[in-house]
Amino acid sequence: QLQLQESGPGLVKSSETLSLTCTVSGGFINDKNYFWGWIRQAPGKGLESVGTIYYTGSTFHNHNASLASRVTMSVDTSKNQYSLQLSSATAADTAVYYCARFAGYCSSTNCYSFDSWGQGMLVTVSS
Amino acid sequence: EIVLTQSPATLSLSPGERATLSCRASQSVSTYLAWYQHKPGQAPRLLIFDASNRATGIPARFSGSGSGTDFTLTISSLEPEDFALYYCQQRDNWPITFGQGTRLEIK
């Protein structure tokens, strides 16, 4: 069974870079059928897609330019991991960050949706 | 960017009642719409994909309908464990976007 696990510092200082890694087990990150996403939920807010990456390194960013310009994503297929870096972090980036697998195809079992999620990790940006 | 608008923001119902949640897209997303259930302290759970298909293990009381710009998630008879946040999500176009959520609370 596929499992995803977020890891990284839970506390980041304002203006520094927030860095998270998602480790995938029970499946392969270079599976051509899937993309790998980062989703966050700020306190009292809804879900927000931060960005999505394919195993080749192609990325798809949030439409919000102020967020997209600060996001860097990467994939390490040898470690079955992918990572998020969010530069110039502010208190507004405080959130629970989830990594999740996204089906880039349509079949009887899934279609363009996130079918497996990590448990989430709270990252607090402090001043 | 495709904007998804969910209504109502909060829905107050009792166990056994029928819940109807709405998601409206700013432009057509065909049927590329999914629904998720999210409980505090847990990861979101995929309920419905491709507008009307239940994900693996999802009870039959959950159903989805719609196409184009208007979608509905229906819970036919609410169980105590169904009270949670619900989100819709589209990927007809990149970027992936979520609705702002509907809170289903016990009346």
Interface residues (C-beta under 8 A of the other chain):
Chain A: G37 I39 G46 L47 E48 S49 G51 T52 F60 H61 N62 H63 Y98 A100 F102 A103 C106 S108 T109 N110 C111 Y112 S113 F114 D115 W117 G118 Q119 G120
Chain B: E1 T31 Y32 A34 Y36 H38 Q42 A43 P44 R45 L46 F49 D50 N53 A55 T56 L85 Y87 Q89 R91 D92 W94 P95 I96 T97 F98 G99 Q100 G101
